[in-house]
Amino acid sequence: MIGIVASSFNSLITKNLLEGAESVLKKNGLSYEIYFVNGSFEIPIMIKLLSKLKKFDGFIAIGCIIKGETEHDKYIAKALIYGIMKLSLELEIPITFGIITAKDITQALDRAGGKYGNKGEESARALISILENLKK
């Protein structure tokens, strides 16, 4: 069972990322459950709480952080990246990073199904690869 934790913030983008991840998981016959949090900052705590259920083989984090008028995006992104990596190592559960950090909405859309692919799909494929390697 795969857990997907997706941010509702910037839903125009995260919806596309989520659909991409779901598509890959379905094509590979994997079951999953989706949990929503308000923003990307809340993703690590949700994953930690869900890991206590002991039913997930791995997680996909879905979110989008877009640069605003301040440096806020950098602080959120740094904390998020650190939080997810720390959790993955502590819990010994793979967590893949389907989170876009973009300078504007156009750049985000390009990475959520646009000209640079879909980071949600890539994240799901990365998780599948890790899980397959663990089976060996």
C-alpha positions in Angstrom: 0.0 0.0 0.0 1.3 3.4 -1.0 0.4 6.6 0.9 0.1 9.8 -1.0 0.2 13.0 1.0 -0.9 16.0 -1.2 -1.0 19.7 -0.4 -4.3 21.5 -1.2 -2.5 24.8 -1.6 -1.8 25.6 -5.3 -4.4 23.0 -6.2 -4.2 23.9 -9.9 -0.7 22.4 -9.9 -1.1 19.7 -7.2 -4.2 18.3 -8.9 -2.1 17.5 -12.0 0.8 16.1 -9.9 -1.6 13.9 -8.0 -3.3 12.6 -11.2 0.1 11.8 -12.7 1.1 9.8 -9.6 -2.2 8.0 -9.5 -1.9 7.1 -13.2 1.5 5.4 -12.7 0.4 3.6 -9.6 -2.7 2.3 -11.3 -0.8 1.1 -14.4 1.5 -0.8 -12.1 -1.3 -2.4 -10.1 -0.5 -0.8 -6.8 -3.0 0.2 -4.2 -2.8 3.6 -2.6 -4.6 6.0 -0.3 -4.6 9.8 -0.6 -4.4 12.2 2.3 -4.7 16.0 1.9 -3.0 18.6 4.0 -3.4 22.4 3.7 0.1 23.3 2.5 3.4 21.6 1.7 4.8 22.5 5.1 2.4 20.0 6.7 3.4 17.1 4.5 6.1 15.7 6.8 4.0 15.5 9.9 1.2 13.8 8.1 3.6 11.2 6.7 5.0 10.6 10.2 1.6 10.2 11.7 0.5 7.8 8.8 3.7 5.8 9.2 2.5 4.8 12.7 -0.3 2.8 11.0 2.3 0.4 9.7 0.4 -0.2 6.5 2.3 1.8 4.0 5.3 0.5 2.0 6.2 4.0 0.9 4.9 7.5 0.5 4.7 10.1 -2.3 4.8 13.7 -1.2 2.8 16.0 -3.6 3.0 19.8 -3.4 3.9 23.1 -5.1 5.8 26.0 -3.7 5.8 29.1 -5.9 8.0 32.1 -5.3 6.1 35.1 -4.0 7.2 38.7 -3.2 9.2 37.6 -0.1 11.8 34.8 0.6 9.1 32.7 2.3 9.2 30.1 -0.4 12.9 29.3 0.3 12.3 28.8 4.0 9.3 26.5 3.4 11.2 24.5 0.7 14.3 24.1 2.8 12.3 22.9 5.8 10.2 20.6 3.7 13.2 19.0 1.9 15.0 18.5 5.2 11.8 17.1 6.9 11.1 14.6 4.2 14.7 13.3 4.0 15.0 13.1 7.8 11.7 11.1 8.0 12.6 8.7 5.2 15.9 7.9 6.9 14.5 7.7 10.5 11.4 5.6 9.5 13.3 3.6 6.9 10.4 4.0 4.5 10.9 5.4 1.1 9.4 8.9 0.5 9.6 10.4 -2.9 9.5 14.1 -3.7 6.7 15.1 -6.0 7.0 18.7 -5.0 7.6 21.5 -7.4 9.5 24.6 -6.3 9.0 27.2 -9.0 9.6 30.9 -9.7 6.1 31.4 -11.2 2.9 29.6 -12.2 4.1 29.0 -15.8 7.2 27.2 -14.6 5.1 25.1 -12.2 2.6 24.2 -14.9 5.5 23.2 -17.2 6.5 20.6 -14.6 2.9 19.4 -13.7 2.1 17.9 -17.1 3.5 20.5 -19.4 6.6 20.7 -21.5 8.9 19.2 -18.8 6.7 16.3 -17.9 4.8 15.5 -14.7 6.8 15.4 -11.5 4.0 13.4 -9.9 4.5 10.7 -12.4 8.3 10.8 -11.9 7.8 10.6 -8.2 5.6 7.5 -8.4 8.1 5.8 -10.8 10.9 6.6 -8.4 9.0 5.0 -5.5 8.2 1.9 -7.6 11.9 1.5 -8.5 12.9 1.7 -4.8 10.3 -0.8 -3.8 11.3 -3.2 -6.5 15.0 -3.0 -5.5 14.0 -3.7 -1.9 12.3 -7.0 -3.0 15.5 -8.3 -4.5 
